[in-house]
Amino acid sequence: MNDAKRSGADIFITADYKYHEFFDAEEEIVIADIGHFESEQFTQELLLEVITKKFANFAVLLTEIDTNPIKYYS
């Protein structure tokens, strides 16, 4: 956070911020706490793409198991 503020950033994106850490913004920067699972859920596809391109004979299997403990309902 301090490095982001010193650099003049407008927003600090994180995935695991605690309640009291939000006060560190001191109304100088926007904090976007996007959630741990939400920030990583698309990483699997990115890694699959990189591994598949780099290692053509390497078998890659993505799990279909959802390990997010937070459930959203509409």
C-alpha positions in Angstrom: 0.0 0.0 0.0 2.7 2.5 1.0 4.6 1.8 -2.2 1.5 2.3 -4.3 0.7 5.6 -2.6 4.3 6.8 -3.0 4.2 6.0 -6.7 1.1 8.1 -7.2 -1.1 5.1 -8.1 -4.9 5.8 -8.2 -5.9 2.3 -7.2 -4.4 -0.6 -5.1 -5.7 -4.0 -6.2 -5.5 -6.8 -3.7 -7.1 -10.1 -2.8 -6.7 -10.5 0.9 -7.1 -7.2 2.8 -8.3 -7.1 6.4 -10.8 -4.6 7.7 -8.4 -2.3 9.5 -6.0 -2.2 6.6 -8.5 -0.2 4.6 -7.8 2.7 6.8 -4.3 2.8 5.4 -5.7 4.4 2.2 -6.2 7.6 4.2 -8.5 8.7 1.4 -5.5 9.0 -0.9 -6.0 5.9 -3.0 -8.8 3.5 -3.9 -8.5 -0.1 -2.6 -10.1 -2.8 -4.7 -10.3 -6.0 -2.6 -11.4 -8.4 -5.3 -11.2 -11.6 -3.3 -8.6 -14.3 -3.2 -10.5 -16.9 -5.3 -11.8 -14.3 -7.7 -8.4 -13.0 -8.4 -7.0 -16.4 -9.2 -9.8 -18.2 -11.0 -8.6 -17.4 -14.5 -5.0 -18.2 -13.8 -5.6 -21.9 -14.6 -6.5 -21.0 -18.2 -3.5 -18.7 -18.5 -1.2 -21.4 -17.2 -2.8 -24.0 -19.4 -2.1 -21.8 -22.5 1.5 -21.1 -21.5 2.3 -24.8 -20.7 0.6 -26.1 -23.8 2.5 -23.7 -26.1 5.8 -24.4 -24.4 5.5 -28.2 -24.0 3.5 -29.6 -26.9 3.7 -33.2 -25.6 2.7 -32.4 -22.0 -0.7 -33.5 -20.9 -2.6 -30.8 -18.9 -5.8 -31.4 -17.1 -7.8 -28.6 -15.4 -10.0 -29.5 -12.5 -13.7 -28.8 -12.5 -13.9 -28.7 -8.7 -14.9 -25.4 -7.3 -12.9 -24.8 -4.1 -14.3 -21.3 -3.4 -15.8 -21.3 0.1 -17.8 -18.2 -0.7 -21.1 -18.8 -2.5 -22.9 -16.1 -4.4 -26.6 -16.3 -4.9 -28.7 -14.1 -7.1 
